[in-house]
Amino acid sequence: MLVFVVGTRDFGPQSQVANAASELLIEVLGENGRPARTAIGIAGLPLNTPVEIEVIRHCGAAANRS
């Protein structure tokens, strides 16, 4: 999961903002939904969006292939 959080230079807890998304995935998908995560602070996003989250989830039998 990649999380972009808009903030000022003195705003540091981007990872805490991303915790809510992680917790939701775990709540919905169980421990298999626990993501690897990166949280990045940035100056702005399109349309003045405060947070952008990208999640790539693989579902299905192909996940079990060697």
C-alpha positions as CSV (number, residue, x, y, z in Angstrom):
1,M,0.0,0.0,0.0
2,L,1.3,3.4,-1.0
3,V,-0.1,6.4,0.9
4,F,0.5,10.0,0.0
5,V,-0.4,12.5,2.8
6,V,-0.6,16.2,2.1
7,G,1.0,18.3,4.9
8,T,3.1,21.2,5.8
9,R,6.9,20.9,6.4
10,D,6.4,20.5,10.1
11,F,3.8,17.7,9.8
12,G,5.5,14.4,10.5
13,P,3.0,11.6,11.4
14,Q,2.2,10.5,7.8
15,S,2.4,6.9,9.0
16,Q,-0.2,7.5,11.6
17,V,-2.6,8.8,9.0
18,A,-2.0,5.6,6.9
19,N,-2.7,3.4,9.9
20,A,-6.5,3.8,9.4
21,A,-6.3,2.3,5.9
22,S,-4.1,-0.6,7.2
23,E,-6.5,-1.2,10.0
24,L,-9.5,-1.3,7.6
25,L,-7.8,-3.8,5.3
26,I,-7.0,-6.0,8.3
27,E,-10.6,-5.7,9.6
28,V,-12.1,-6.6,6.2
29,L,-9.6,-9.2,5.0
30,G,-8.1,-10.5,8.2
31,E,-4.4,-11.0,8.7
32,N,-4.0,-11.8,5.0
33,G,-5.0,-8.2,4.3
34,R,-2.1,-6.8,6.3
35,P,-0.2,-4.7,3.8
36,A,3.4,-3.8,3.3
37,R,3.2,0.0,3.5
38,T,4.9,3.2,2.5
39,A,3.6,6.6,3.7
40,I,5.0,9.8,2.0
41,G,4.4,13.4,2.9
42,I,3.8,15.7,0.0
43,A,2.9,19.4,-0.6
44,G,-0.3,18.7,-2.7
45,L,-2.5,16.3,-4.6
46,P,-4.8,16.8,-7.6
47,L,-8.3,18.3,-6.7
48,N,-7.0,19.3,-3.3
49,T,-7.3,15.7,-2.1
50,P,-5.7,15.4,1.4
51,V,-4.8,11.7,1.1
52,E,-4.3,9.3,-1.8
53,I,-4.0,5.5,-1.3
54,E,-2.9,2.9,-3.8
55,V,-3.5,-0.7,-3.0
56,I,-2.6,-3.7,-5.2
57,R,-4.2,-6.9,-4.1
58,H,-3.8,-10.2,-5.8
59,C,-6.7,-12.6,-5.5
60,G,-7.2,-16.1,-6.7
61,A,-5.3,-19.3,-7.2
62,A,-2.4,-17.7,-9.1
63,A,-1.2,-16.4,-5.8
64,N,-0.3,-19.9,-4.8
65,R,1.9,-20.7,-7.8
66,S,5.6,-21.3,-7.3
